[in-house]
Amino acid sequence: MGRKEKLLEQLRNNPTNVRFEDLDKLLQWYGFECRPPHGGSHYFYKRKGCRPISIPRHKPVKSCYVKRALALIDELNEPTEE
């Protein structure tokens, strides 16, 4: 199991007390581009074919934002029916 899978499993098991840097790293590993904030604290992540997500840089990141990011990653991993 690689670092990406270990971090993903760690966040799934405990979505509380997550560092912003860990969530940022995971989203970028899955191809999301990060746009830094313009005067606020929310970082915006986008990826082609996915809805965008905004995550505030707080210590720790609230679990609702972690769960949203994990749901987006799960959508990417689902096989598409064609």
HUWO-V410227 format. One record per residue. N is the residue number from 1. RES is the residue in one letter. PHI is phi in degrees with one decimal (* if undefined). PSI is psi in whole degrees, -180 to 180 (none if undefined). OMEGA is omega in radians with two decimals (999 if undefined). Layout:
# HUWO-V410227
n | res | phi | psi | omega
N | RES | PHI | PSI | OMEGA
N | RES | PHI | PSI | OMEGA
This chain:
# HUWO-V410227
n | res | phi | psi | omega
1 | M | * | 128 | -3.11
2 | G | -82.5 | 178 | -3.12
3 | R | -62.2 | -39 | -3.13
4 | K | -62.3 | -46 | -3.13
5 | E | -67.5 | -38 | 3.12
6 | K | -64.5 | -44 | 3.13
7 | L | -66.0 | -41 | 3.11
8 | L | -61.5 | -45 | 3.13
9 | E | -65.4 | -38 | 3.12
10 | Q | -62.7 | -43 | 3.13
11 | L | -70.6 | -34 | 3.09
12 | R | -65.5 | -41 | -3.11
13 | N | -72.3 | -31 | -3.11
14 | N | -145.9 | 88 | -3.12
15 | P | -77.6 | 2 | 3.09
16 | T | -97.6 | 158 | 3.09
17 | N | 59.3 | 43 | -3.13
18 | V | -97.1 | 134 | 3.08
19 | R | -76.1 | 144 | 3.12
20 | F | -59.4 | -39 | -3.11
21 | E | -60.7 | -38 | 3.13
22 | D | -67.2 | -44 | 3.14
23 | L | -67.5 | -39 | 3.09
24 | D | -61.1 | -46 | -3.14
25 | K | -61.4 | -43 | -3.12
26 | L | -64.4 | -45 | 3.14
27 | L | -63.7 | -39 | 3.12
28 | Q | -69.7 | -33 | 3.05
29 | W | -62.0 | -32 | 3.14
30 | Y | -89.7 | 14 | 2.99
31 | G | 91.2 | 9 | 3.11
32 | F | -80.2 | 139 | 3.07
33 | E | -95.8 | 138 | -3.09
34 | C | -102.0 | 132 | 3.02
35 | R | -114.0 | 119 | -3.12
36 | P | -65.5 | 162 | -3.10
37 | P | -70.7 | 156 | 3.07
38 | H | -115.9 | 80 | 3.11
39 | G | 93.0 | -7 | 3.14
40 | G | -121.7 | -158 | -3.12
41 | S | -115.2 | -3 | -3.08
42 | H | -87.0 | 126 | 3.03
43 | Y | -95.4 | 138 | -3.10
44 | F | -108.8 | 132 | -3.14
45 | Y | -118.9 | 136 | 3.10
46 | K | -141.5 | 155 | 3.10
47 | R | -150.1 | 143 | -3.12
48 | K | -60.5 | 132 | 3.13
49 | G | 84.1 | 6 | -3.13
50 | C | -128.9 | 153 | 3.04
51 | R | -76.7 | 148 | -3.13
52 | P | -73.4 | 160 | 3.11
53 | I | -137.5 | 143 | 3.07
54 | S | -117.0 | 138 | -3.11
55 | I | -133.3 | 124 | 3.11
56 | P | -76.6 | 147 | 3.12
57 | R | -89.6 | 94 | 3.09
58 | H | -128.6 | 162 | 3.09
59 | K | -116.9 | 115 | -0.24
60 | P | -81.0 | 170 | 3.07
61 | V | -71.8 | 135 | 3.14
62 | K | -63.1 | 146 | -3.05
63 | S | -62.6 | -28 | 3.14
64 | C | -64.2 | -36 | 3.11
65 | Y | -71.6 | -38 | 3.11
66 | V | -64.2 | -44 | -3.13
67 | K | -64.4 | -37 | 3.09
68 | R | -65.1 | -42 | 3.13
69 | A | -64.5 | -41 | 3.12
70 | L | -65.0 | -36 | 3.10
71 | A | -64.9 | -39 | 3.09
72 | L | -64.0 | -42 | 3.12
73 | I | -64.7 | -39 | 3.10
74 | D | -63.5 | -38 | 3.10
75 | E | -62.7 | -36 | 3.12
76 | L | -68.0 | -34 | -3.07
77 | N | -84.8 | -11 | 3.13
78 | E | -73.2 | 137 | 3.07
79 | P | -70.6 | 140 | 3.13
80 | T | -91.0 | 143 | 3.12
81 | E | -91.1 | 126 | 3.11
82 | E | -130.1 | none | 999
